[in-house]
């Protein structure tokens, strides 16, 4: 992990087109700058269902990332075991039961302007899954990543159902590759016995 990121204020969100050659480097730098200085259990929650093409972004991402076998990331939400509206609260309880002080990165599909379709957005703070469909679900995530899979407007459910699968698959692969790169940065940071906090004081990494 680039320790200099600890001294750079990067609170604003980042929005990049999924096929942009700079996406992995720029978003990895932004996300790692947001991660806590003290080691935590990192949990990836990929929200959505494979019953809807557009809403499959989350579970596709979870499945692609699982195949990469990340060392530091605990993954919830895959094609065989999706995290969606009817089971999300149970999964959240399970996560906080199994992981001590988890740091959660939430992944979900979203709808937006026509010019935003195909863009991946990352930002600090939780997201509200199901908001586009007026579903009242608990907010989740210390940071989040969303992929704009189609345009917003009337009949959002129908729009998600009629989203191009090829776009969703390609976006999911990009997000999975991004998270795998974040995992590599965590492995790199683990090789150092100390980190620097915001007061420029060294302390031993907690295990």
Secondary structure, DSSP 8 states (H G I E B T S, - for coil): --GGGGGS---S-EEEETT-TTHHHHHHHHHHHHS-SS--EEEEEEB--TTSTGGGHHHHHHHHHHHTT-SSEEEE--SSS-B-TTTHHHHHHHHHHHSTTEEEEEEEEEEE-GGGTTEEEEEES-B-TTGGGT-----B-SEEEEEEEEE-SS-HHHHHHTS-HHHHHHHHHHHHHHHHHHHHHHHHHHTSSEEE-TTS-EEE---
